[in-house]
Amino acid sequence: MSGVVRRALPAAVALLVVAGTAAAAAGPTAATTPREAIRRVAVEPGRQGRLATVVTAIVPGTVNRTSLSLRATYVVRARLDVGSRALRGYVVVTAQNRSGAGIDRIELNTVMARLGGLRLGEVSVDGKSAAPRIDDQTILVPLGGVLPDGATTTVKVRFAATLRTTVGGSSWLFTRANGIVNLYRWIPWVSRRTPFDRPNHGDPFVTPVSPHVRLTLITDRRMRVATTGSRTAVSADGLTQVFEATNVRDLTTALARDYRTVSATVGDNIVRVYYRSGAPATALLKAAKAALTKLEARLGPYPYKSLKIVQSAGGYGMEGPGVAWIPTGVGTANLTYLVTHEVAHQWFYGLVGNDQAREPFADEAITDMAARAVLGLRRGSRCGTAALDKTIYRYSSTCYYEQVYIQGGTLLADAKAAMGSTTYWAAVRGYIEDHRWGLSHTTALLRALDDATPIDLAARWRLRFPKVY
């Protein structure tokens, strides 16, 4: 790298290398580019007493700003003692700032902070110790300066947590119960501060897509792992397994010693069911095959190579990239609907993300509408009419599903009836393509539908979306 001092200097010495006098005068403004920025070269003791240089693009200053517009990759190494439920390890996040302005902190969300008694070990930014703070489910990592737009930093976080033993409340997201380990939204991931507590089962998450994630998972006993992505390596003793994934918002992970599998091919995709003895594997596979076939016909190509339907420890059905959790004990009468709903989330959340906590309509309403459309299911709401642009924190436990899923889905089904099926699904596919791998909003979804037809749909929707209109 040009302009970087590489010769060894005395320990604890830091150099400021100026790559351009104009940048030195301007300081850490939004206009500063990585090549113009002041680069700090921290010289620290390396292995065997040698000196190692750590290069950083972070410049002095503060802006009190973070962003979701970071291109972040993740390298995770974790050790799980299944017997004691102890999970410990580290994540290395390499993040490029693409927000258009400088940031001075990165916010990483993890359910371990609320469900696992998270204990942080060493946290560093470009090799220099940082002073993080845990706020609710978010780890706030100060960068020690400003990361200019376009520049990249590396954050390493060591963590330890303990799995729960029940599936009540939200415990099922991070637990060892019913012979299965559930790990959901456990990897500290670029996000923003979002309250975990809510009066319903809404998803208190917002996560951008990562172009690449690598997980090395070490267990104290042989475990079969059902997770996002593909296994790329396994040790001779079977205790260390490596998984990699691209274009994902999480590595949704479940483990069991006795998982069995059954699979089938749907087009150019593999559908695989992970189940324990007694689970309705055949029915799960049949439902998944039908869901994938019918949803692709309406929404466009499935975004991943494989679809894994995984028996989870309990709780609710839940989506992950390329993964759908179906809880232990789900009734047969609800199985086909639940599988289809979670598979539909592969497009709405997986392919097109959004702030699931603040705008659940763009997540759950369009997903449930698509699922019910392919199944030919429709019913009225069992709760009073409500606005559809509220956060998950503003719906009751009793009526969250009825108002967001059922009433929201009905509104979209009515739009389909008014527009015509062909026009409606074409508009939805256009919306998906326009926001592919990004984060979208309720307004963008509604606008995509309204723009596709001469019918004034917005006029029909104003009372249901008072914040939007």
C-alpha positions as CSV (number, residue, x, y, z in Angstrom):
1,M,0.0,0.0,0.0
2,S,1.5,3.3,-1.0
3,G,2.2,5.9,1.6
4,V,2.4,3.5,4.5
5,V,5.5,3.3,6.7
6,R,6.5,-0.4,7.2
7,R,9.8,-0.2,9.0
8,A,9.9,-1.2,12.7
9,L,9.7,1.5,15.3
10,P,9.9,1.4,19.0
11,A,6.8,-0.1,20.7
12,A,3.9,2.3,21.6
13,V,4.9,4.7,18.9
14,A,2.3,6.0,16.4
15,L,2.9,7.8,13.2
16,L,0.5,10.0,11.3
17,V,1.2,9.6,7.6
18,V,-0.4,12.3,5.5
19,A,-1.5,11.1,2.0
20,G,-2.1,14.5,0.6
21,T,-1.8,18.0,2.1
22,A,-5.3,19.0,1.1
23,A,-6.7,16.2,3.2
24,A,-4.7,17.2,6.2
25,A,-6.2,20.7,6.0
26,A,-9.7,19.6,5.4
27,G,-10.1,17.0,8.2
28,P,-12.7,14.2,8.5
29,T,-15.5,15.7,6.4
30,A,-18.0,13.9,4.3
31,A,-15.9,14.9,1.2
32,T,-12.8,13.1,2.5
33,T,-11.9,10.0,0.5
34,P,-9.9,7.1,1.8
35,R,-6.9,8.0,-0.4
36,E,-7.0,11.6,0.9
37,A,-7.6,10.6,4.6
38,I,-5.0,10.8,7.3
39,R,-3.9,7.2,8.0
40,R,-2.7,6.2,11.4
41,V,-0.1,3.5,11.6
42,A,-0.1,2.0,15.1
43,V,3.0,0.0,15.9
44,E,2.5,-2.7,18.5
45,P,4.5,-5.7,19.8
46,G,3.9,-8.7,17.6
47,R,4.6,-12.4,18.2
48,Q,8.1,-13.4,19.6
49,G,8.8,-9.7,20.5
50,R,8.6,-8.5,16.9
51,L,6.9,-5.3,16.0
52,A,3.7,-5.4,13.9
53,T,2.1,-2.5,12.1
54,V,-1.7,-2.0,12.0
55,V,-2.9,0.3,9.4
56,T,-6.2,2.2,9.9
57,A,-8.1,4.6,7.8
58,I,-9.8,6.1,10.8
59,V,-9.0,9.8,11.3
60,P,-9.3,12.0,14.4
61,G,-12.6,13.5,15.2
62,T,-16.2,12.8,16.2
63,V,-19.5,12.9,14.3
64,N,-21.9,11.0,16.6
65,R,-23.1,9.0,13.7
66,T,-23.4,5.4,12.6
67,S,-25.0,3.8,9.6
68,L,-26.6,0.6,8.2
69,S,-24.9,1.4,4.9
70,L,-21.8,-0.7,5.6
71,R,-20.5,-3.5,3.4
72,A,-19.6,-5.9,6.1
73,T,-18.1,-9.4,6.0
74,Y,-17.9,-11.7,9.0
75,V,-15.4,-14.3,10.2
76,V,-16.7,-16.2,13.2
77,R,-15.1,-18.8,15.4
78,A,-17.2,-20.2,18.1
79,R,-17.0,-23.1,20.6
80,L,-20.2,-24.7,21.9
81,D,-20.1,-27.0,24.9
82,V,-23.5,-28.6,24.5
83,G,-23.5,-30.1,27.9
84,S,-22.9,-26.9,29.9
85,R,-24.7,-24.7,27.2
86,A,-21.6,-22.5,27.1
87,L,-20.9,-20.6,23.9
88,R,-17.8,-18.6,23.4
89,G,-15.7,-17.2,20.5
90,Y,-15.1,-14.2,18.5
91,V,-16.3,-12.4,15.4
92,V,-14.2,-10.3,13.0
93,V,-16.2,-7.7,11.2
94,T,-14.6,-6.0,8.2
95,A,-16.8,-3.1,7.3
96,Q,-16.6,-0.6,4.5
97,N,-18.4,2.7,5.0
98,R,-20.8,3.3,2.1
99,S,-23.1,5.8,3.9
100,G,-21.9,9.0,2.1
101,A,-20.5,10.5,5.3
102,G,-18.2,9.7,8.2
103,I,-19.2,7.5,11.1
104,D,-17.6,7.1,14.5
105,R,-19.2,4.0,15.9
106,I,-20.5,0.6,14.7
107,E,-23.6,-0.9,16.3
108,L,-23.8,-4.7,16.4
109,N,-26.9,-6.5,17.5
110,T,-27.0,-9.9,19.0
111,V,-29.7,-11.8,21.0
112,M,-27.0,-13.0,23.3
113,A,-27.1,-9.6,25.0
114,R,-30.7,-10.2,26.1
115,L,-31.0,-14.0,26.2
116,G,-27.5,-15.4,26.9
117,G,-26.0,-13.2,29.6
118,L,-23.5,-11.8,27.1
119,R,-20.0,-11.3,28.4
120,L,-17.6,-9.3,26.2
121,G,-13.9,-10.1,26.1
122,E,-11.4,-8.0,24.2
123,V,-12.9,-5.7,21.6
124,S,-10.6,-4.0,19.1
125,V,-10.8,-1.6,16.1
126,D,-8.0,-2.1,13.6
127,G,-6.0,-3.8,16.3
128,K,-6.4,-1.1,18.9
129,S,-8.4,-1.8,22.0
130,A,-11.8,-0.3,22.1
131,A,-14.2,0.5,24.9
132,P,-17.6,-1.0,23.9
133,R,-20.9,-0.6,25.7
134,I,-23.9,-3.0,25.7
135,D,-27.2,-1.2,25.3
136,D,-30.2,-3.6,25.3
137,Q,-29.3,-6.1,22.5
138,T,-26.7,-3.8,20.9
139,I,-23.0,-3.7,21.3
140,L,-21.9,-0.1,20.7
141,V,-18.3,0.0,19.4
142,P,-16.6,3.4,19.3
143,L,-14.1,3.6,16.5
144,G,-11.8,6.0,18.2
145,G,-12.2,8.5,15.4
146,V,-14.1,8.9,12.2
147,L,-14.2,6.3,9.4
148,P,-14.6,8.3,6.2
149,D,-17.0,7.4,3.4
150,G,-15.5,4.6,1.3
151,A,-13.0,3.6,3.9
152,T,-12.8,0.2,5.7
153,T,-12.2,-0.8,9.3
154,T,-11.9,-4.2,11.1
155,V,-13.6,-4.8,14.4
156,K,-13.0,-7.9,16.5
157,V,-15.3,-8.8,19.3
158,R,-14.7,-11.7,21.7
159,F,-17.9,-13.0,23.4
160,A,-19.2,-15.6,25.8
161,A,-22.8,-16.5,26.6
162,T,-25.0,-19.3,28.0
163,L,-27.9,-20.9,26.2
164,R,-31.3,-21.0,27.9
165,T,-33.1,-24.2,28.6
166,T,-36.7,-23.4,27.8
167,V,-38.7,-22.2,24.8
168,G,-41.0,-19.8,26.6
169,G,-41.2,-16.1,25.8
170,S,-38.3,-15.3,23.5
171,S,-36.0,-18.0,24.9
172,W,-36.5,-20.2,21.9
173,L,-34.3,-17.9,19.9
174,F,-31.2,-18.9,21.9
175,T,-31.7,-22.2,23.7
176,R,-30.9,-25.9,24.2
177,A,-34.3,-27.6,24.6
178,N,-36.1,-30.7,23.3
179,G,-32.8,-32.2,22.1
180,I,-32.1,-29.2,19.8
181,V,-29.9,-26.1,20.0
182,N,-31.4,-22.9,18.5
183,L,-29.1,-20.0,17.6
184,Y,-30.9,-17.1,16.0
185,R,-29.5,-13.7,15.4
186,W,-26.6,-14.7,17.7
187,I,-23.7,-13.4,15.6
188,P,-22.9,-9.7,16.5
189,W,-24.1,-8.1,13.2
190,V,-24.1,-4.6,11.9
191,S,-27.5,-3.1,12.8
192,R,-28.7,-0.2,14.8
193,R,-30.1,0.1,18.3
194,T,-33.5,-1.5,18.4
195,P,-35.4,-2.5,21.6
196,F,-35.7,-6.2,22.1
197,D,-38.7,-6.2,24.4
198,R,-42.1,-5.9,22.6
199,P,-45.6,-6.9,23.5
200,N,-45.9,-9.6,20.8
201,H,-43.9,-12.0,18.7
202,G,-42.7,-9.4,16.3
203,D,-39.1,-9.4,15.0
204,P,-37.0,-6.7,16.8
205,F,-34.3,-6.8,14.1
206,V,-32.9,-4.9,11.1
207,T,-29.9,-6.4,9.4
208,P,-28.2,-5.5,6.1
209,V,-26.9,-8.2,3.8
210,S,-23.4,-9.4,4.1
211,P,-21.6,-10.5,0.9
212,H,-19.7,-13.3,2.8
213,V,-19.7,-15.0,6.2
214,R,-17.5,-17.8,7.4
215,L,-18.3,-19.7,10.6
216,T,-16.0,-22.2,12.2
217,L,-18.1,-24.0,14.8
218,I,-16.4,-26.3,17.4
219,T,-18.6,-28.6,19.5
220,D,-17.8,-30.9,22.5
221,R,-19.6,-33.8,20.8
222,R,-20.6,-34.7,17.3
223,M,-23.6,-32.6,16.2
224,R,-25.5,-32.3,13.0
225,V,-25.8,-28.7,12.0
226,A,-28.5,-27.1,10.0
227,T,-27.5,-23.6,9.1
228,T,-27.5,-20.9,6.5
229,G,-25.0,-21.6,3.7
230,S,-22.9,-24.7,3.0
231,R,-20.4,-26.7,5.0
232,T,-17.0,-26.4,3.4
233,A,-14.8,-28.3,5.8
234,V,-15.0,-30.8,8.7
235,S,-12.3,-32.2,11.0
236,A,-11.5,-35.9,11.1
237,D,-13.2,-36.2,14.5
238,G,-16.3,-34.3,13.3
239,L,-16.1,-31.8,16.1
240,T,-15.0,-28.8,14.0
241,Q,-17.1,-27.7,11.1
242,V,-16.8,-24.8,8.7
243,F,-19.7,-23.1,7.0
244,E,-19.7,-20.3,4.4
245,A,-22.5,-18.2,3.0
246,T,-23.0,-15.3,0.6
247,N,-25.6,-12.6,0.5
248,V,-27.2,-13.3,3.9
249,R,-28.6,-11.3,6.8
250,D,-27.8,-13.9,9.4
251,L,-26.5,-17.5,9.9
252,T,-29.6,-19.1,11.3
253,T,-28.2,-22.2,13.1
254,A,-29.8,-25.3,14.7
255,L,-27.9,-28.3,16.0
256,A,-29.0,-31.8,17.1
257,R,-27.1,-35.0,17.6
258,D,-29.8,-37.0,15.9
259,Y,-31.0,-34.9,13.1
260,R,-32.0,-37.0,10.1
261,T,-32.5,-35.6,6.6
262,V,-34.7,-36.2,3.6
263,S,-34.4,-34.2,0.4
264,A,-35.7,-33.5,-3.0
265,T,-34.9,-31.4,-6.1
266,V,-37.1,-28.5,-7.2
267,G,-35.9,-27.0,-10.4
268,D,-32.2,-26.2,-9.8
269,N,-32.6,-26.1,-6.0
270,I,-32.3,-28.7,-3.3
271,V,-34.9,-28.8,-0.6
272,R,-33.7,-30.6,2.6
273,V,-35.6,-31.3,5.7
274,Y,-33.8,-31.7,9.0
275,Y,-35.8,-33.6,11.6
276,R,-35.7,-35.8,14.7
277,S,-37.5,-39.1,15.1
278,G,-41.3,-38.6,15.2
279,A,-41.4,-35.4,13.2
280,P,-43.6,-35.3,10.1
281,A,-40.7,-35.2,7.7
282,T,-42.7,-36.4,4.6
283,A,-45.3,-33.7,5.1
284,L,-42.7,-31.0,5.7
285,L,-40.9,-31.9,2.5
286,K,-44.1,-32.0,0.5
287,A,-45.2,-28.6,1.8
288,A,-41.8,-27.1,1.1
289,K,-41.6,-28.4,-2.5
290,A,-45.1,-27.1,-3.2
291,A,-44.3,-23.7,-1.6
292,L,-41.1,-23.2,-3.5
293,T,-42.7,-24.1,-6.8
294,K,-45.7,-21.9,-6.5
295,L,-43.9,-18.9,-4.9
296,E,-41.2,-18.9,-7.6
297,A,-43.9,-18.7,-10.3
298,R,-45.2,-15.5,-8.7
299,L,-42.1,-13.9,-7.1
300,G,-39.3,-14.9,-9.4
301,P,-36.3,-17.2,-8.8
302,Y,-35.5,-18.4,-5.3
303,P,-32.4,-16.5,-4.1
304,Y,-30.4,-19.4,-2.7
305,K,-29.1,-22.8,-3.9
306,S,-30.7,-24.8,-1.2
307,L,-33.8,-24.5,1.1
308,K,-33.5,-26.1,4.5
309,I,-36.6,-26.9,6.5
310,V,-35.4,-27.4,10.1
311,Q,-37.2,-28.8,13.1
312,S,-36.4,-26.2,15.8
313,A,-36.6,-26.5,19.6
314,G,-39.9,-24.8,19.8
315,G,-41.5,-21.3,19.9
316,Y,-42.7,-19.9,16.5
317,G,-41.9,-20.6,12.9
318,M,-39.0,-18.5,11.9
319,E,-37.1,-17.6,8.7
320,G,-33.4,-17.3,8.1
321,P,-31.6,-16.9,4.8
322,G,-32.1,-20.3,3.0
323,V,-33.6,-21.7,6.2
324,A,-37.1,-22.1,7.7
325,W,-37.5,-23.2,11.3
326,I,-40.6,-25.2,12.0
327,P,-41.0,-25.7,15.8
328,T,-41.2,-29.1,17.5
329,G,-44.8,-30.1,18.0
330,V,-46.5,-27.9,15.3
331,G,-50.0,-29.2,14.5
332,T,-50.6,-31.0,11.2
333,A,-53.5,-28.6,10.4
334,N,-51.1,-25.6,10.5
335,L,-48.1,-27.2,9.0
336,T,-48.6,-26.4,5.3
337,Y,-49.5,-22.8,6.0
338,L,-46.5,-22.3,8.4
339,V,-44.0,-23.8,5.9
340,T,-45.4,-21.7,3.1
341,H,-45.3,-18.5,5.1
342,E,-41.6,-19.1,6.2
343,V,-40.6,-20.0,2.6
344,A,-42.2,-16.7,1.4
345,H,-39.9,-14.9,3.8
346,Q,-37.0,-16.0,1.6
347,W,-38.1,-13.1,-0.7
348,F,-39.4,-10.7,1.9
349,Y,-36.6,-10.4,4.4
350,G,-34.1,-12.6,2.6
351,L,-33.9,-11.0,-0.8
352,V,-35.6,-7.7,0.1
353,G,-35.0,-6.7,3.7
354,N,-36.4,-3.9,5.9
355,D,-36.6,-2.7,9.4
356,Q,-38.7,-5.5,10.8
357,A,-39.3,-3.8,14.1
358,R,-40.3,-0.4,12.8
359,E,-42.1,-1.4,9.6
360,P,-43.5,-4.9,10.0
361,F,-46.0,-4.4,7.2
362,A,-43.2,-4.6,4.6
363,D,-42.1,-7.8,6.2
364,E,-45.1,-9.8,7.4
365,A,-48.0,-8.4,5.4
366,I,-46.6,-9.1,2.0
367,T,-45.2,-12.4,3.1
368,D,-48.5,-13.6,4.5
369,M,-50.4,-12.4,1.5
370,A,-48.1,-14.3,-0.9
371,A,-48.4,-17.5,1.3
372,R,-52.2,-17.3,1.4
373,A,-52.4,-16.5,-2.3
374,V,-50.6,-19.7,-3.3
375,L,-52.6,-21.8,-0.8
376,G,-56.0,-20.2,-1.7
377,L,-56.5,-19.3,2.0
378,R,-58.3,-16.1,3.1
379,R,-60.1,-15.2,6.2
380,G,-61.3,-12.1,8.0
381,S,-59.5,-10.5,10.9
382,R,-60.6,-11.3,14.5
383,C,-59.5,-7.9,15.8
384,G,-60.6,-4.3,15.1
385,T,-59.3,-2.3,12.2
386,A,-55.9,-0.7,12.9
387,A,-53.3,1.4,11.2
388,L,-50.8,-0.7,9.3
389,D,-47.7,1.6,9.6
390,K,-47.1,1.2,13.4
391,T,-44.0,-0.4,14.9
392,I,-44.1,-3.8,16.5
393,Y,-44.0,-2.0,19.9
394,R,-47.5,-0.5,19.2
395,Y,-49.5,-3.7,18.6
396,S,-50.9,-5.9,21.3
397,S,-50.0,-9.5,21.7
398,T,-53.6,-10.4,21.0
399,C,-54.0,-8.4,17.8
400,Y,-50.5,-8.2,16.2
401,Y,-51.0,-11.2,14.0
402,E,-54.6,-10.3,13.2
403,Q,-53.8,-6.7,12.2
404,V,-50.4,-6.9,10.5
405,Y,-50.6,-10.3,8.9
406,I,-54.3,-10.7,8.3
407,Q,-55.5,-7.1,7.7
408,G,-52.3,-6.2,6.0
409,G,-52.4,-9.2,3.7
410,T,-56.1,-8.6,3.0
411,L,-55.3,-5.0,1.9
412,L,-52.7,-6.4,-0.5
413,A,-55.0,-9.1,-1.8
414,D,-57.7,-6.4,-2.5
415,A,-55.1,-4.5,-4.4
416,K,-54.4,-7.7,-6.5
417,A,-58.1,-8.1,-7.2
418,A,-58.3,-4.5,-8.3
419,M,-55.2,-4.5,-10.4
420,G,-55.5,-8.0,-11.8
421,S,-53.3,-10.9,-10.9
422,T,-50.8,-10.5,-13.7
423,T,-50.2,-6.8,-13.1
424,Y,-50.0,-7.2,-9.4
425,W,-47.4,-10.0,-9.4
426,A,-45.4,-8.2,-12.1
427,A,-45.3,-5.1,-9.9
428,V,-44.2,-7.2,-6.9
429,R,-41.4,-8.8,-9.0
430,G,-40.3,-5.3,-10.1
431,Y,-40.2,-4.2,-6.4
432,I,-38.1,-7.2,-5.5
433,E,-35.6,-6.5,-8.3
434,D,-35.4,-2.8,-7.5
435,H,-34.5,-3.6,-3.9
436,R,-32.6,-6.8,-4.4
437,W,-30.3,-7.5,-1.4
438,G,-31.1,-4.1,0.1
439,L,-33.3,-2.6,2.8
440,S,-36.6,-1.3,1.7
441,H,-39.7,0.5,3.2
442,T,-43.4,0.2,3.4
443,T,-43.7,3.3,1.3
444,A,-41.6,1.7,-1.5
445,L,-43.8,-1.3,-1.6
446,L,-47.0,0.7,-1.7
447,R,-45.6,3.0,-4.4
448,A,-44.5,0.1,-6.6
449,L,-48.1,-1.2,-6.6
450,D,-49.7,2.2,-7.1
451,D,-47.4,3.1,-9.9
452,A,-48.2,-0.1,-11.8
453,T,-51.9,0.7,-12.3
454,P,-54.1,3.6,-13.3
455,I,-56.2,2.9,-10.3
456,D,-55.6,5.3,-7.4
457,L,-54.7,2.8,-4.8
458,A,-53.2,5.4,-2.5
459,A,-56.6,7.0,-2.1
460,R,-57.8,3.7,-0.7
461,W,-54.9,3.3,1.6
462,R,-54.6,6.7,3.3
463,L,-56.6,5.8,6.4
464,R,-54.6,2.7,7.0
465,F,-51.2,4.4,6.7
466,P,-51.5,7.8,8.4
467,K,-47.7,8.1,8.8
468,V,-47.2,7.4,5.1
469,Y,-49.9,9.7,3.7
